[in-house]
Amino acid sequence: MLRSQPSKFLYIQLIINFNNYEQRPMEITYNSQNFPRRFGAKFQGTNQLQFTVQELMWSAITVGRANFIDVLSNGTYSEYELLYRASILVANIAQNGTTLVKSSAYEHLDPSEKSAVSYFLGLTFTKLLSAKLLNIPWLLHIDVYRDQFSRNGQAFGFGSSRSRPDLIGLDNKRGWTIMESKGRTNTMEARLLESAKNQTKNLRRIGSEVPRLRVAVITHFTKGQLMVDWSDPAGYNDDYFDIKTDTEEFLANYYKVIFNILESNYKNSKEFGGFVTYTFDAINLTIGLDKKVFDAYRTQSLKEIQLTRIFNFEEFSSIAEQVFFVGSDGVLVGLGSNWRELIRTNKKFNE
């Protein structure tokens, strides 16, 4: 049975039930500070956010970093990099009821490994919250613009502290957001959120615009449970930097990863329901891209893409026993039931 669940944020979640395989949502607790009252109750105090493993994988795959984009420019290594990102998730988190907790494997990492995993989890959950709560489907690491600073003879740092925020986001109304993402193995330090907020203030303008939001996000484990604290600070620092870009360049960088994977495997890709898709059979994972976005990337005419048409999802049943999620960015992720089971049955820390 196939059903679609459109939301007010223009994304569509696809669920396919095969026999007794059901999609039970996961959830995290998140704490909001300094968001305007007009944003509503979801941005005041403590709330819970529900999501599926497909949404989580979509977040991990699409939060773009410069080195990730460079690696995946060569399609030969795409499957390995995707498997690496997916493996970070399934190896280091476990499910306790509906909540996520540290896995035993995570707790046995050395400090430097924990730091790297925590940072990646931070990026992933920053993308998840941005998409589901702030309607920001496009999120790109600021390192992508490092070469721009080099060409201009500028140091790639911001303000007197030379600290810069991590991410630039674009919402579906083409408004900019600056985000700083931090991950911690344990409870976050008292001043960490304040420090992250200051980093978001060191970037003044993106292109010709002052960003609509500057959000600091801390992903951490409190008593072993995964949680997120985030805050929306006001203003920017006097000692600031600007980034010269526009939506066309930004979106070209964002889609470069997925496009290159699909293009390099084009002879083995398939078109279903208006999407170009490719399945990594060895890991039971499908990725895809809205055909309109795929074609727009080829002609570098991404600026005006609109993801509002109604799709024919019946054709997705041709990819056996996978459950699909399509973000409002037009990126599709399909997973077999094995992905959910890996997290559900993962050994918990102190279990």
GISUL-V798269 format. One record per backbone hydrogen bond with DSSP energy under -0.5 kcal/mol. CO is the residue of the C=O (numbers start at 1). NH is the residue of the N-H. Records with the same first field share a line. If there is no record, write none. Layout:
CO=NH / NH
This chain:
1=17
3=15
5=13
7=10
11=7
12=326
13=5
15=3
16=18
17=19
18=21
20=22
21=18
22=24
23=25
26=51
27=100
28=49
29=228
30=47
31=230
32=45
33=232
36=39
37=40
40=43
41=44
45=32
47=30
49=28
51=26
52=56
53=57
54=58
55=59
56=60
57=61
58=62
59=63
62=64
64=141
65=69
66=70
67=71
68=72
69=73
70=73
71=74
73=75
74=77
75=78
77=81
78=82
79=83
80=84
81=85
82=86
83=87
84=88
85=89
86=90
87=91
88=92
89=93
92=103
94=101
95=97
96=98 / 99
98=27
99=96
100=226
101=94
102=349
103=107
104=108
106=109
110=114
111=115
112=116
113=117
114=118
115=119
116=120
117=121
118=122
119=123
120=124
121=125
122=126
123=127
124=128
125=129
126=130
127=131
128=132
129=133 / 134
130=134 / 136
131=135
135=137 / 172
137=139
138=170
139=64
140=168
141=144
142=145
143=146
145=149
146=150
147=151
148=152
149=154
150=153
155=157
158=163
159=162
166=142
167=179
168=140
169=177
170=138
171=174
175=171
176=212 / 213
177=169
178=215
179=166 / 167
180=217
182=219
184=221
186=221
189=192 / 193
191=195
192=196
193=197
194=198
195=199
196=200
197=201
198=201
199=165 / 202
200=203
201=237
202=204 / 241
204=211
205=207 / 243
206=209
209=206 / 211
213=178
214=233
215=180
216=231
217=182 / 219
218=220 / 229
219=184
220=222 / 227
221=223
222=225
224=102
225=222
226=29
227=220
228=31
229=218
230=33
231=216 / 233
238=240
241=204
243=207 / 245
246=250
247=251
248=252
249=253
250=254
251=255
252=256
253=257
254=257
255=259
256=260
257=261
258=262
259=263
260=264
261=265
263=266
265=268 / 269
266=269
270=272 / 277
272=275
274=291
275=272 / 277
276=289
277=270
278=280 / 287
279=281
280=283 / 284 / 285
281=284
284=336
285=280
286=334
287=278
288=332
289=276
290=293 / 294
291=295
292=296
293=297
294=298
295=299
296=301
297=300
302=305
306=308
311=313
312=315
313=316
314=317
315=318
316=319
318=320
319=322
321=337
323=335
324=14
325=333
326=12
327=330
330=290
331=327
332=288
333=325
334=286
335=323
336=339 / 340
337=341
338=342
339=343
340=344
341=345
343=95 / 346
347=104
348=351
